[in-house]
Every structure is written in structure tokens, then in C-alpha cells.
């Protein structure tokens, strides 16, 4: 296959412009937008965690508007059924036959809002879609559009009426990004935007316009797979994963799937920064967002107030950086 560097550069420029467009609606969440772009480029999925009111839903909607891709939103509730997400067979009286009616999962970007508010049975309905990029109903696999991304949100401070995601499903998310409360200057900017008439339900009025397309995402994904990874950097990624498995504070360390996920996100980050090779700094930059949600603390470590982030930082610090 002939490589076209110009096409790759155009796709990079278009996807980089998405961050500027999203900033017209969302203040100070550039890291989360970058996370969505990395997940798209790696054909993965993203989990966005934050307290209510930090613009998780608005962030995904704004990014989708800047990407010019088809998007659907599902509000996850305790009574939501798997068929409400994937689709189901419906009896057609005119033909006396059952026909398949597509669910909202048949889209490019699915916003799974408050995913931890629905029971495990409905949460699990997304597993095949996320891993195989298809939905099987009545034994028939139905492929999903390309690109396909699940952007799920959850509230980390409210536990009543919620169903925490099991480790197996958390591992399906390529990246987890925590949206913090904004610093004072950013919060003032948010309030002033609303004072000037900003309506989060009308993104077009905020000036958010499409600057990239599904084709740019697919072209970028092809470019990311060509980013070179030297043997020392590959070994560094493996050593980071193995260091978490030896931590006395962790009951569950990073699996080989987590190591390959870190490889993928590091490649995407390198490409977005204009390089065709991965550096150890790329790996360290993506380690927290790619690996932290795959780790599980031992009960005694939780009682001592140890955080997963601190344990991962310690593991990273224990591994020599290749030169």
C-alpha cells in the first residue's frame, strides 16, 4: 500500500482543530477532548468520570459536532433493557415476519450517559459492541458503523442506586479520563459565557462547526498503526505492566491487554504531536489514563487511604527509563 504523508498530515491537522472547536463550548477540558481523539484513533472507547456539572455530556456532544460524525445518546437508567441499547426483533404485521430494529448503538459515537446507573445485564449488552464492533441478535451478527466509539460517563461520588462497572468491562475501555472541577479563572470564564447568553443545548449558536470527518479518523488510525516502536520502548511498556503486578498494594495489576493498550495510546499521542516514533515520555504521559482504571487495590491498602494513582506513580518510578 502506498503511503501518502500529505494525507496523514491533513488528517492530523483536521483532528487537532477539533480541540479548538470544542473549546468554544467547553472551557478547560482539553485533556478529555484529546482522550476522545486518542480513543477514536486507536479504535477504542473512553470512560469519562467526574462530579455532576463539569460538562461531561456537553464535552462529548461538542466533540461529536466538531467531528461531523453520527452520534446518539442513551441515558442509562435502572429500568433500561439490553434491547433498548442494541436493538431488537419487532413483529411486522404487514409481512407477518420479525424484522430487526436497530438500537442507538448503531452510530459512530455513542454517548452512554451515567452508565453505572443501569444493572449489569444492560451494561453487558455493550461488551460485544465494544470488543467485536458488532451486535448479535437472534444469532445473526450485525456490524456497526466505522468509526465506532463508546464514550461513557459516570459519577464517582454518588453510589445509591448505582451498579459499579465490573473489572472485565472497565478493561474494555481504552482510556479513563477524570474531569476535575475547573480552576477559578476557568470557572469565571464559564459563568461569563452563560451571562453572555451561551446555551449548552445550541452548539451551532456557540460557533461549533465540523472541522474533521469520519474519513480523517480512519486515515489517522492508519497513520497511527505505522508509528514506530523500538524494542527498548516496547520492553519499557512491558516492564511498567509487570511492575504493577508486583506491587504489594494491588490485588490486580495490568494485564497484557493493558500493556497493548498503553502501546496503542502512546502511538496515537506521538502521531498527534507530529512524530512517527514513540518515546518513553509518550508512554509516561499516557500511563495514568490508560492503566489506572485496570488496577484494583488490596482491602488493606484502601483502609490505609492509598490511591491507585499513587501506586501507579510508584510503579512507574521503579522502572528504569530506556535511553
C-alpha positions as a Python dict, from the first residue, in 0.01 Angstrom:
ca = {
    (1, 'X'): (0, 0, 0),
    (2, 'X'): (135, 343, -95),
    (3, 'X'): (185, 578, 197),
    (4, 'X'): (66, 934, 146),
    (5, 'X'): (230, 1156, 410),
    (6, 'X'): (32, 1458, 289),
    (7, 'X'): (-297, 1280, 354),
    (8, 'X'): (-179, 1180, 702),
    (9, 'X'): (-72, 1540, 774),
    (10, 'X'): (-411, 1672, 660),
    (11, 'X'): (-591, 1427, 888),
    (12, 'X'): (-370, 1529, 1181),
    (13, 'X'): (-441, 1898, 1120),
    (14, 'X'): (-816, 1835, 1097),
    (15, 'X'): (-826, 1630, 1418),
    (16, 'X'): (-607, 1880, 1603),
    (17, 'X'): (-858, 2152, 1508),
    (18, 'X'): (-1129, 1958, 1693),
    (19, 'X'): (-981, 2070, 2024),
    (20, 'X'): (-1015, 2438, 1930),
    (21, 'X'): (-1374, 2388, 1814),
    (22, 'X'): (-1475, 2204, 2130),
    (23, 'X'): (-1323, 2481, 2341),
    (24, 'X'): (-1592, 2715, 2200),
    (25, 'X'): (-1845, 2525, 2414),
    (26, 'X'): (-1636, 2367, 2691),
    (27, 'X'): (-1377, 2554, 2897),
    (28, 'X'): (-1057, 2392, 3022),
    (29, 'X'): (-1115, 2026, 2933),
    (30, 'X'): (-856, 1989, 2656),
    (31, 'X'): (-716, 1668, 2809),
    (32, 'X'): (-1056, 1499, 2787),
    (33, 'X'): (-1101, 1601, 2422),
    (34, 'X'): (-755, 1464, 2346),
    (35, 'X'): (-857, 1143, 2521),
    (36, 'X'): (-1160, 1107, 2292),
    (37, 'X'): (-942, 1164, 1985),
    (38, 'X'): (-686, 906, 2103),
    (39, 'X'): (-963, 652, 2167),
    (40, 'X'): (-1103, 711, 1817),
    (41, 'X'): (-761, 677, 1654),
    (42, 'X'): (-694, 351, 1843),
    (43, 'X'): (-1042, 210, 1772),
    (44, 'X'): (-1103, 205, 2147),
    (45, 'X'): (-1351, 353, 2393),
    (46, 'X'): (-1336, 613, 2669),
    (47, 'X'): (-1478, 642, 3020),
    (48, 'X'): (-1531, 996, 3148),
    (49, 'X'): (-1563, 1035, 3524),
    (50, 'X'): (-1649, 1350, 3713),
    (51, 'X'): (-1890, 1505, 3960),
    (52, 'X'): (-2217, 1645, 3823),
    (53, 'X'): (-2183, 1976, 3642),
    (54, 'X'): (-1831, 1951, 3495),
    (55, 'X'): (-1969, 1929, 3138),
    (56, 'X'): (-1912, 1558, 3068),
    (57, 'X'): (-2215, 1529, 2838),
    (58, 'X'): (-2155, 1869, 2676),
    (59, 'X'): (-1794, 1770, 2610),
    (60, 'X'): (-1893, 1458, 2414),
    (61, 'X'): (-2168, 1640, 2223),
    (62, 'X'): (-1933, 1924, 2130),
    (63, 'X'): (-1660, 1687, 2016),
    (64, 'X'): (-1909, 1494, 1803),
    (65, 'X'): (-2029, 1820, 1646),
    (66, 'X'): (-1672, 1920, 1561),
    (67, 'X'): (-1604, 1575, 1414),
    (68, 'X'): (-1914, 1570, 1193),
    (69, 'X'): (-1998, 1209, 1276),
    (70, 'X'): (-2330, 1047, 1358),
    (71, 'X'): (-2393, 1044, 1731),
    (72, 'X'): (-2663, 912, 1963),
    (73, 'X'): (-2717, 945, 2336),
    (74, 'X'): (-2857, 686, 2576),
    (75, 'X'): (-2949, 787, 2931),
    (76, 'X'): (-2875, 476, 3134),
    (77, 'X'): (-3142, 413, 3398),
    (78, 'X'): (-3227, 119, 3630),
    (79, 'X'): (-3514, 5, 3402),
    (80, 'X'): (-3316, 19, 3074),
    (81, 'X'): (-3314, -316, 2892),
    (82, 'X'): (-3038, -458, 2667),
    (83, 'X'): (-3264, -435, 2362),
    (84, 'X'): (-3309, -63, 2428),
    (85, 'X'): (-2938, -24, 2350),
    (86, 'X'): (-2862, -288, 2088),
    (87, 'X'): (-3198, -311, 1911),
    (88, 'X'): (-3446, -595, 1895),
    (89, 'X'): (-3671, -804, 1672),
    (90, 'X'): (-4010, -645, 1607),
    (91, 'X'): (-4310, -822, 1458),
    (92, 'X'): (-4424, -665, 1130),
    (93, 'X'): (-4799, -719, 1088),
    (94, 'X'): (-4784, -639, 717),
    (95, 'X'): (-4543, -922, 637),
    (96, 'X'): (-4615, -1146, 938),
    (97, 'X'): (-4240, -1162, 999),
    (98, 'X'): (-3997, -1037, 1261),
    (99, 'X'): (-3765, -760, 1147),
    (100, 'X'): (-3466, -614, 1326),
    (101, 'X'): (-3500, -259, 1453),
    (102, 'X'): (-3159, -101, 1517),
    (103, 'X'): (-3086, 42, 1860),
    (104, 'X'): (-2890, 359, 1933),
    (105, 'X'): (-2563, 161, 1937),
    (106, 'X'): (-2570, 175, 1555),
    (107, 'X'): (-2387, 506, 1532),
    (108, 'X'): (-2034, 645, 1514),
    (109, 'X'): (-2021, 796, 1862),
    (110, 'X'): (-2246, 654, 2134),
    (111, 'X'): (-2279, 867, 2447),
    (112, 'X'): (-2358, 623, 2728),
    (113, 'X'): (-2465, 873, 2992),
    (114, 'X'): (-2430, 761, 3357),
    (115, 'X'): (-2350, 403, 3257),
    (116, 'X'): (-2323, 295, 3619),
    (117, 'X'): (-2693, 364, 3680),
    (118, 'X'): (-2810, 59, 3484),
    (119, 'X'): (-2794, -305, 3602),
    (120, 'X'): (-2507, -535, 3496),
    (121, 'X'): (-2726, -716, 3241),
    (122, 'X'): (-2771, -395, 3042),
    (123, 'X'): (-2411, -285, 3095),
    (124, 'X'): (-2301, -619, 2949),
    (125, 'X'): (-2509, -558, 2636),
    (126, 'X'): (-2231, -323, 2523),
    (127, 'X'): (-1949, -577, 2561),
    (128, 'X'): (-1986, -736, 2217),
    (129, 'X'): (-2032, -398, 2051),
    (130, 'X'): (-1719, -258, 2218),
    (131, 'X'): (-1497, -559, 2152),
    (132, 'X'): (-1626, -708, 1826),
    (133, 'X'): (-1786, -394, 1676),
    (134, 'X'): (-2100, -588, 1602),
    (135, 'X'): (-2432, -677, 1763),
    (136, 'X'): (-2571, -1031, 1752),
    (137, 'X'): (-2948, -1066, 1774),
    (138, 'X'): (-3122, -1397, 1709),
    (139, 'X'): (-2784, -1547, 1622),
    (140, 'X'): (-2717, -1302, 1338),
    (141, 'X'): (-2414, -1068, 1371),
    (142, 'X'): (-2480, -714, 1253),
    (143, 'X'): (-2172, -494, 1200),
    (144, 'X'): (-2157, -144, 1350),
    (145, 'X'): (-2055, 167, 1153),
    (146, 'X'): (-1691, 272, 1132),
    (147, 'X'): (-1555, 457, 1319),
    (148, 'X'): (-1734, 345, 1636),
    (149, 'X'): (-1671, 483, 1984),
    (150, 'X'): (-1847, 441, 2318),
    (151, 'X'): (-1800, 748, 2536),
    (152, 'X'): (-1942, 654, 2875),
    (153, 'X'): (-1984, 889, 3171),
    (154, 'X'): (-2017, 811, 3538),
    (155, 'X'): (-2047, 1000, 3865),
    (156, 'X'): (-1782, 891, 4119),
    (157, 'X'): (-1941, 1038, 4432),
    (158, 'X'): (-2295, 900, 4429),
    (159, 'X'): (-2334, 528, 4499),
    (160, 'X'): (-2702, 490, 4589),
    (161, 'X'): (-2890, 329, 4302),
    (162, 'X'): (-2573, 262, 4100),
    (163, 'X'): (-2406, -55, 3973),
    (164, 'X'): (-2025, -20, 3961),
    (165, 'X'): (-1872, -146, 3637),
    (166, 'X'): (-1703, -486, 3683),
    (167, 'X'): (-1331, -519, 3612),
    (168, 'X'): (-1399, -708, 3288),
    (169, 'X'): (-1596, -416, 3146),
    (170, 'X'): (-1361, -148, 3280),
    (171, 'X'): (-1083, -330, 3093),
    (172, 'X'): (-1278, -278, 2768),
    (173, 'X'): (-1228, 98, 2798),
    (174, 'X'): (-902, 203, 2637),
    (175, 'X'): (-881, 523, 2839),
    (176, 'X'): (-1038, 666, 3152),
    (177, 'X'): (-1024, 1044, 3197),
    (178, 'X'): (-1126, 1223, 3516),
    (179, 'X'): (-1277, 1566, 3459),
    (180, 'X'): (-1173, 1787, 3751),
    (181, 'X'): (-1352, 2089, 3888),
    (182, 'X'): (-1223, 2390, 3695),
    (183, 'X'): (-972, 2635, 3841),
    (184, 'X'): (-1103, 2980, 3938),
    (185, 'X'): (-1019, 3155, 3610),
    (186, 'X'): (-1185, 2883, 3402),
    (187, 'X'): (-1494, 2889, 3623),
    (188, 'X'): (-1520, 3265, 3579),
    (189, 'X'): (-1498, 3212, 3201),
    (190, 'X'): (-1783, 2957, 3221),
    (191, 'X'): (-2006, 3193, 3420),
    (192, 'X'): (-1931, 3485, 3185),
    (193, 'X'): (-2021, 3272, 2882),
    (194, 'X'): (-2358, 3193, 3036),
    (195, 'X'): (-2405, 3558, 3128),
    (196, 'X'): (-2350, 3642, 2761),
    (197, 'X'): (-2629, 3403, 2659),
    (198, 'X'): (-2449, 3074, 2597),
    (199, 'X'): (-2696, 2786, 2560),
    (200, 'X'): (-2536, 2440, 2602),
    (201, 'X'): (-2826, 2289, 2405),
    (202, 'X'): (-2748, 2500, 2097),
    (203, 'X'): (-2393, 2423, 1990),
    (204, 'X'): (-2437, 2585, 1649),
    (205, 'X'): (-2509, 2919, 1816),
    (206, 'X'): (-2186, 2877, 2015),
    (207, 'X'): (-1999, 2858, 1685),
    (208, 'X'): (-1907, 2488, 1699),
    (209, 'X'): (-1877, 2367, 1340),
    (210, 'X'): (-1749, 2046, 1176),
    (211, 'X'): (-1374, 2062, 1115),
    (212, 'X'): (-1298, 1689, 1076),
    (213, 'X'): (-1478, 1387, 937),
    (214, 'X'): (-1502, 1011, 979),
    (215, 'X'): (-1258, 980, 688),
    (216, 'X'): (-1000, 1183, 885),
    (217, 'X'): (-1041, 946, 1179),
    (218, 'X'): (-995, 637, 959),
    (219, 'X'): (-692, 793, 784),
    (220, 'X'): (-546, 888, 1122),
    (221, 'X'): (-597, 534, 1253),
    (222, 'X'): (-399, 402, 956),
    (223, 'X'): (-121, 651, 1028),
    (224, 'X'): (-110, 561, 1398),
    (225, 'X'): (-56, 193, 1317),
    (226, 'X'): (257, 297, 1124),
    (227, 'X'): (417, 481, 1418),
    (228, 'X'): (741, 302, 1502),
    (229, 'X'): (801, 145, 1843),
    (230, 'X'): (1162, 49, 1918),
    (231, 'X'): (1241, -271, 2113),
    (232, 'X'): (1361, -73, 2421),
    (233, 'X'): (1035, 125, 2434),
    (234, 'X'): (829, -194, 2392),
    (235, 'X'): (1027, -351, 2676),
    (236, 'X'): (966, -38, 2887),
    (237, 'X'): (589, -76, 2841),
    (238, 'X'): (604, -443, 2943),
    (239, 'X'): (821, -363, 3247),
    (240, 'X'): (567, -99, 3360),
    (241, 'X'): (287, -354, 3339),
    (242, 'X'): (491, -616, 3526),
    (243, 'X'): (583, -363, 3797),
    (244, 'X'): (213, -317, 3880),
    (245, 'X'): (169, -694, 3919),
    (246, 'X'): (446, -699, 4183),
    (247, 'X'): (307, -409, 4385),
    (248, 'X'): (209, -520, 4739),
    (249, 'X'): (-74, -264, 4738),
    (250, 'X'): (-252, -409, 4434),
    (251, 'X'): (-479, -711, 4414),
    (252, 'X'): (-496, -680, 4037),
    (253, 'X'): (-217, -549, 3817),
    (254, 'X'): (-207, -461, 3448),
    (255, 'X'): (-280, -749, 3209),
    (256, 'X'): (-113, -799, 2870),
    (257, 'X'): (-420, -632, 2719),
    (258, 'X'): (-341, -326, 2931),
    (259, 'X'): (17, -326, 2802),
    (260, 'X'): (-100, -334, 2440),
    (261, 'X'): (-349, -57, 2521),
    (262, 'X'): (-61, 160, 2650),
    (263, 'X'): (130, 85, 2332),
    (264, 'X'): (-169, 199, 2123),
    (265, 'X'): (-236, 521, 2315),
    (266, 'X'): (135, 613, 2316),
    (267, 'X'): (142, 572, 1937),
    (268, 'X'): (-165, 793, 1894),
    (269, 'X'): (-19, 1061, 2123),
    (270, 'X'): (311, 1055, 1933),
    (271, 'X'): (129, 1091, 1598),
    (272, 'X'): (-90, 1378, 1721),
    (273, 'X'): (232, 1552, 1824),
    (274, 'X'): (376, 1515, 1474),
    (275, 'X'): (615, 1222, 1531),
    (276, 'X'): (633, 883, 1364),
    (277, 'X'): (803, 711, 1659),
    (278, 'X'): (719, 660, 2028),
    (279, 'X'): (937, 795, 2309),
    (280, 'X'): (940, 691, 2677),
    (281, 'X'): (784, 1031, 2757),
    (282, 'X'): (484, 939, 2539),
    (283, 'X'): (444, 621, 2741),
    (284, 'X'): (468, 805, 3075),
    (285, 'X'): (221, 1073, 2957),
    (286, 'X'): (-49, 814, 2881),
    (287, 'X'): (21, 565, 3160),
    (288, 'X'): (-223, 704, 3419),
    (289, 'X'): (-521, 743, 3184),
    (290, 'X'): (-459, 406, 3015),
    (291, 'X'): (-368, 189, 3314),
    (292, 'X'): (-515, 328, 3638),
    (293, 'X'): (-870, 201, 3582),
    (294, 'X'): (-734, -151, 3521),
    (295, 'X'): (-583, -171, 3870),
    (296, 'X'): (-751, -291, 4188),
    (297, 'X'): (-629, -208, 4539),
    (298, 'X'): (-599, -464, 4817),
    (299, 'X'): (-851, -402, 5102),
    (300, 'X'): (-574, -318, 5350),
    (301, 'X'): (-432, -58, 5111),
    (302, 'X'): (-777, 102, 5076),
    (303, 'X'): (-808, 118, 5455),
    (304, 'X'): (-474, 298, 5469),
    (305, 'X'): (-603, 557, 5223),
    (306, 'X'): (-365, 460, 4943),
    (307, 'X'): (-475, 575, 4597),
    (308, 'X'): (-441, 384, 4270),
    (309, 'X'): (-276, 687, 4111),
    (310, 'X'): (-7, 697, 4380),
    (311, 'X'): (61, 323, 4348),
    (312, 'X'): (89, 354, 3970),
    (313, 'X'): (322, 652, 4003),
    (314, 'X'): (542, 445, 4234),
    (315, 'X'): (546, 155, 3987),
    (316, 'X'): (638, 391, 3702),
    (317, 'X'): (915, 540, 3913),
    (318, 'X'): (1061, 197, 3985),
    (319, 'X'): (1117, 111, 3618),
    (320, 'X'): (1436, 243, 3453),
    (321, 'X'): (1368, 468, 3155),
    (322, 'X'): (1538, 349, 2834),
    (323, 'X'): (1784, 589, 2676),
}
